[in-house]
Amino acid sequence: LSLACTTMLRQVVFASLAVASWAACSLPDGAAVVVADMHDGDQKLVTLDGTALTITPHANDEEWTIAATLDADSCTAVVDFDVPGKPSPPPVPLTATVWALSTTASDGLVAIGFTDPSATIADTGDYPVNYWIEIATEARPAPATAVEA
């Protein structure tokens, strides 16, 4: 295919996926999922409380926390990975889009795709630079309660 055809096909596919993702985010309020990070080769814990999206390392000895706000209408969040303790963050904030991966035989998994709107990492701002795929659902820790004396 020519470059123009490939670009047009990519835009049609992204537009189709975007319509599907706007119907409802596959990461519901109260969710806590462990994802496999395709780029870093490790795991992250992603939680959602209202629109507060929190990302932390999982199953390793790293200690850092990323906070972002999920736009429920577009299922997207701007994520700045440049936080204390996070090794090798991308040089710019990335746009995370929450997707649902499913088959006729399953209810689906959460997938989070990352793009670089500034086109610093990829040639275009809509080209995927990383994907995270759900590998487990975690029980959320119960909120701390005050101890009465």
C-alpha positions in Angstrom: 0.0 0.0 0.0 1.1 3.5 -0.6 1.9 5.8 2.3 -1.3 7.8 1.6 -3.4 4.7 1.7 -1.7 3.4 4.8 -2.3 6.7 6.6 -5.9 6.8 5.5 -6.5 3.2 6.6 -4.9 4.0 10.0 -7.1 7.0 10.5 -10.3 5.0 9.6 -9.2 2.3 12.1 -8.5 4.8 14.9 -11.8 6.6 14.2 -13.7 3.3 14.4 -11.9 2.3 17.6 -12.5 5.8 19.1 -16.2 5.5 18.5 -16.2 2.1 20.3 -14.2 3.5 23.2 -16.5 6.5 23.7 -19.5 4.3 24.3 -18.2 3.5 27.8 -14.7 3.3 29.2 -13.7 -0.3 29.9 -12.0 0.8 33.1 -15.0 1.3 35.4 -14.9 3.5 38.5 -13.4 1.5 41.4 -11.3 -0.7 39.0 -7.9 -2.0 40.0 -6.1 -3.9 37.2 -2.6 -5.2 36.7 -1.3 -4.6 33.2 1.7 -5.9 31.3 3.7 -3.0 29.9 4.8 -3.9 26.4 7.6 -1.3 26.2 9.1 -1.6 29.7 8.6 -5.3 30.0 7.2 -5.1 33.5 3.8 -4.7 35.3 1.8 -1.7 36.5 -1.2 -1.4 38.8 -3.8 1.0 37.4 -6.6 2.1 39.6 -9.6 4.4 38.9 -11.5 6.3 41.6 -14.0 8.6 40.0 -11.9 10.3 37.4 -8.6 9.9 39.4 -6.4 7.5 37.5 -3.4 6.2 39.5 -0.5 4.2 38.1 2.1 2.5 40.3 4.7 -0.2 39.7 3.6 -3.8 40.4 5.6 -6.9 41.3 8.9 -5.1 41.5 10.8 -3.0 44.0 10.3 0.4 42.3 8.5 3.1 44.2 6.7 5.9 42.4 3.1 7.1 41.7 1.6 8.8 38.7 -1.7 10.6 39.0 -3.8 11.7 36.0 -7.4 12.6 35.3 -9.5 10.3 33.1 -11.9 12.1 30.7 -14.9 9.7 30.9 -16.3 11.1 27.6 -13.2 10.2 25.5 -11.7 7.6 27.8 -8.4 9.4 27.6 -5.9 10.9 30.1 -2.7 12.9 29.7 -0.1 11.0 31.6 3.2 12.6 32.7 5.6 9.7 33.5 8.3 12.1 34.8 7.9 11.5 38.5 10.4 10.9 41.2 11.6 7.3 41.2 10.3 6.4 37.8 13.2 5.1 35.7 13.5 6.2 32.1 10.3 8.2 31.6 9.3 9.3 28.2 10.6 12.9 27.4 7.0 14.2 27.0 3.6 13.5 28.5 1.6 10.9 26.6 -2.1 10.5 25.9 -3.5 7.3 27.3 -6.6 5.8 25.7 -8.5 3.1 27.5 -9.8 0.3 25.2 -11.6 -3.0 25.7 -10.1 -6.1 24.0 -12.7 -8.8 23.6 -13.6 -11.9 21.7 -16.9 -13.6 21.2 -15.9 -16.0 24.0 -14.9 -13.4 26.6 -16.0 -10.3 28.4 -12.8 -8.6 27.5 -9.7 -7.2 28.9 -8.6 -3.6 29.6 -6.0 -2.3 27.2 -4.4 1.2 27.5 -2.8 2.6 24.4 -0.3 5.5 24.5 0.3 8.1 21.8 2.5 11.1 21.7 0.5 14.2 20.5 3.7 16.2 20.3 5.2 13.7 17.8 8.4 13.8 19.8 8.7 10.0 20.0 6.8 8.9 16.9 6.6 10.5 13.5 2.9 11.4 14.0 0.9 12.2 17.1 -1.6 9.5 16.6 0.8 6.6 16.2 0.9 4.2 19.2 4.1 4.2 21.2 3.1 1.7 23.8 0.3 -0.6 24.9 -0.6 -2.0 28.3 -2.7 -5.2 28.4 -4.7 -6.4 31.5 -3.3 -9.6 33.0 -5.1 -9.6 36.4 -7.8 -7.8 38.4 -6.7 -6.8 41.9 -8.8 -6.5 45.0 -8.7 -2.9 46.0 -7.4 -2.3 49.5 -10.1 -1.4 52.0 -10.0 2.2 53.1 -8.3 2.8 56.4 -10.6 3.2 59.4 -9.9 5.3 62.5 -9.2 3.3 65.6 -11.1 4.4 68.6 -9.3 4.5 71.9 
